[in-house]
Structure formats: C-alpha cells, structure tokens
C-alpha cells in the first residue's frame, strides 16, 4: 500500500474507467453504475485510513464486480423462488458477471462513457446530471446541491435518464468514426453547460460554483487527451481556461460582482491565461475553425489586454461576426452588440439589440435588459437605463447579479 493525499481527486479520475470496465462486460448500465458508486464509497471510507492500494483502479474494478455478482445472484435466486412458486420453468436466466473483471478500462472508455451519457434520447439537463454522476463521480447529493434542487428530485432525474438510455437500446461501444464528430459535439455542449453553471450560477447566493467549473475543465482535459487533433475540443478547453482565469477578480471581498471592465487583472490566474492563449493560438493555426475556437479567440483578446482600456474591440467585433455566421443565436448577438458599442458607440450597440425583443429565446431572461441598461447608461439616457436595470434585477435568480443590478440602478438614482 502507498499513501495518497487527495483520495477524492483520485476516485473521480478513476470512476469513469472503472465504470467502463463493468459496462463493457454487461449491458446493464444502471446496475454497473450503482456497483461503481458502492465501490467508490468503500474506497472513500477505507483508503484514508489504510492507504491507497498499489493498483487502485484494479481494486475498484474488483470490488464493483463483486457487488454486481452479489446483486445478480440475489436477483437470480429471487427469480427462481418466484418461478418455483408459480410452477414455471426458467427460460432466460440472468447471467452474473464474473468476479474477476479482467483488465481495467482504458482511457478511451471515458470518451465512450461520455458519449453514452449524452445519448440522443436525453434532454440537456438529464445529460448534464448523468455525466456528472457517471463520469464525474459526483454523488447525487453533490449534483443536487450544485443545481439547488432536492436530492430526491435529482435522484429521479438521474434514474429516468438511465432508464431512457436503457430503453433506447444504447450499448457501450464507440460509434463509427464518421458519426463521432456529431456525437462529440453533444458531449462538448454538455461540458460547456456544466462549466457555465459553475462559472456563473443561474440561481442562488453564490456567483460561481467552483466544483462544477473545475470538473468541467478536468473532463474537457480528458477528452482533449483522447482527441488531441480535434480543434473544437481544444477550443473549448482554451475557452474554459481563459474564462475561469478571471474568477479570482470577479468578486470583491464582500462577494459582490465586479464586471470585466473593473477587474484587477493582476489577480487573474496567469497560468490559465498563458495555457489558454497558447492552446488557442496553436489550434487556430492548424484546425478547421469552429464556434468554441472563435469564443476562445475572443477570450484571448481580452486576456492579452493589460487593462480594459487596451482591449482590441474592433478585433472582437470581427470575431463576433464570424461567430454569428458559424453559430447564430441571441446570446452571440447580445455580446456582439456590446463589442459594437465599445467600437462605434452605445447607440450602434442598442440598434443591434432591437431584433432580440421579439426573440422568444430571450423572453424572461435578465441578460437582454441588463445589457440594454448598460448601453443606455453609456448613451446618457439615465431614466431608461434605470428602468432596464430594474427589469433585469427582477428577472435574475442569481443574488450577486441581482445586487449588482440594483446597485447600478441606485447609483443612477443619486445622480
């Protein structure tokens, strides 16, 4: 045995590989996932006291396999009792997996597992929950806490996701190479959603949830190691690094939101900035361009400016034009409007916002009135800006964002 200080991190890294080892041998995803969770719990209890085994992955595979064996034997015995009681002859016995699960899973199983968790039959929220549980190794309670829902609600969501995967006939196997790019896009979208929820929580008292952002970065690094030539994987990782680099400067000592233009950039995570810039620079030079790469390039332009006043806004405007061609959506238009306002004045930015009023995807969301309030304030239309700040503050469910918007409105009221 050897000692390992960060058992939790080790278990999260090993969880998808252990699950892959079981699912490859038996198609019952739900039973395999439950067995792995039991093995992880046993390791979390024993390893801090007894030390980490020399082959921790093999230890987990063996324990999880035994759990599955015990469960299948119990199910089989129960079924036989029922059949004897009903005087029936068994026709399709359950086959218990071998106690020895063989060689541990390879790293490629992590990507296969991600693809399975992002099955076409699942909605975005179910994909996120199942990915965090099966691949991220988070408990149901941790996932529920991250999304501010009761544990029972999250348990039902995860349970339904597993059942839909099973009902859809999904199998633990890599898709054909010609189908992989499309399937991989679903995985990247899920990781993007996880990161966004971690970086700016949609509701609750905290601006960000560090565990979710960290987990999204870790999983994206894993996919990057498996798909090193995929430009969009590299682009997403670069985007996460360059965005998360700002986190130390996003709040003041009281936890209040500090906007990008007012952040102390000396507090940014320089290691993440350097890694992100190097990654996107290399990727843009050799890979077909995609939306995540363009977003990373925009983040890199911000990161390269020592002060907000040094930002190359004309370059950002052009990058948003490219992004709107590749992946048009109202959020891109919203951000494009800000860049245009910084380059050509607030009225030009406000003109770009007008079509969004009729876009149902922005209905009930605070971002549009918040951006409009900022541009109206810059244009000197104080009363209209105050009204938009009030609307945005009512719509957001994030308490730090709500406080920020209310403070902006109150500041204008004192003018």
Rosetta blueprint (number, residue, H / E / L):
1 X L
2 X E
3 X L
4 X L
5 X L
6 X L
7 X H
8 X H
9 X H
10 X H
11 X H
12 X H
13 X H
14 X H
15 X H
16 X H
17 X H
18 X H
19 X H
20 X H
21 X H
22 X H
23 X H
24 X H
25 X H
26 X L
27 X L
28 X L
29 X H
30 X H
31 X H
32 X H
33 X H
34 X H
35 X H
36 X H
37 X H
38 X H
39 X H
40 X H
41 X H
42 X H
43 X H
44 X H
45 X H
46 X H
47 X H
48 X H
49 X H
50 X H
51 X L
52 X E
53 X L
54 X L
55 X L
56 X H
57 X H
58 X H
59 X H
60 X H
61 X H
62 X H
63 X H
64 X H
65 X H
66 X H
67 X H
68 X H
69 X H
70 X H
71 X H
72 X H
73 X H
74 X H
75 X H
76 X H
77 X H
78 X H
79 X H
80 X H
81 X H
82 X H
83 X H
84 X H
85 X H
86 X L
87 X L
88 X L
89 X L
90 X L
91 X L
92 X L
93 X L
94 X L
95 X L
96 X L
97 X L
98 X L
99 X L
100 X L
101 X L
102 X L
103 X L
104 X L
105 X L
106 X L
107 X L
108 X H
109 X H
110 X H
111 X H
112 X H
113 X H
114 X H
115 X H
116 X H
117 X H
118 X L
119 X L
120 X L
121 X L
122 X L
123 X L
124 X H
125 X H
126 X H
127 X H
128 X H
129 X H
130 X H
131 X H
132 X H
133 X H
134 X H
135 X L
136 X L
137 X L
138 X L
139 X L
140 X H
141 X H
142 X H
143 X H
144 X H
145 X H
146 X H
147 X L
148 X L
149 X L
150 X L
151 X H
152 X H
153 X H
154 X H
155 X H
156 X H
157 X H
158 X H
159 X H
160 X H
161 X H
162 X H
163 X H
164 X H
165 X H
166 X H
167 X H
168 X L
169 X L
170 X L
171 X L
172 X L
173 X L
174 X L
175 X L
176 X L
177 X H
178 X H
179 X H
180 X H
181 X H
182 X H
183 X H
184 X H
185 X H
186 X H
187 X H
188 X H
189 X H
190 X H
191 X H
192 X H
193 X H
194 X H
195 X H
196 X H
197 X H
198 X H
199 X H
200 X L
201 X L
202 X L
203 X E
204 X E
205 X L
206 X L
207 X L
208 X L
209 X L
210 X H
211 X H
212 X H
213 X H
214 X H
215 X H
216 X H
217 X H
218 X H
219 X H
220 X H
221 X H
222 X H
223 X H
224 X H
225 X H
226 X H
227 X L
228 X L
229 X L
230 X L
231 X H
232 X H
233 X H
234 X H
235 X H
236 X H
237 X H
238 X H
239 X H
240 X H
241 X H
242 X H
243 X H
244 X H
245 X L
246 X L
247 X H
248 X H
249 X H
250 X L
251 X E
252 X L
253 X L
254 X L
255 X L
256 X L
257 X E
258 X L
259 X L
260 X H
261 X H
262 X H
263 X L
264 X L
265 X H
266 X H
267 X H
268 X L
269 X L
270 X H
271 X H
272 X H
273 X H
274 X H
275 X H
276 X H
277 X H
278 X H
279 X H
280 X H
281 X H
282 X H
283 X H
284 X H
285 X H
286 X H
287 X L
288 X L
289 X L
290 X L
291 X H
292 X H
293 X H
294 X H
295 X H
296 X H
297 X H
298 X H
299 X H
300 X H
301 X H
302 X H
303 X H
304 X H
305 X L
306 X L
307 X L
308 X H
309 X H
310 X H
311 X L
312 X L
313 X H
314 X H
315 X H
316 X H
317 X H
318 X H
319 X H
320 X H
321 X H
322 X H
323 X H
324 X H
325 X H
326 X H
327 X L
328 X L
329 X L
330 X H
331 X H
332 X H
333 X H
334 X H
335 X H
336 X H
337 X H
338 X H
339 X H
340 X H
341 X H
342 X H
343 X H
344 X H
345 X L
346 X H
347 X H
348 X H
349 X H
350 X H
351 X H
352 X H
353 X H
354 X H
355 X H
356 X H
357 X H
358 X H
359 X L
360 X H
361 X H
362 X H
363 X L
364 X L
365 X L
366 X H
367 X H
368 X H
369 X H
370 X H
371 X H
372 X H
373 X H
374 X H
375 X H
376 X H
377 X H
378 X H
379 X H
380 X L
381 X L
382 X H
383 X H
384 X H
385 X H
386 X H
387 X H
388 X H
389 X H
390 X H
391 X H
392 X H
393 X H
394 X H
395 X H
396 X L
397 X E
398 X E
399 X H
400 X H
401 X H
402 X H
403 X H
404 X H
405 X H
406 X H
407 X H
408 X H
409 X H
410 X H
411 X H
412 X H
413 X H
414 X L
415 X L
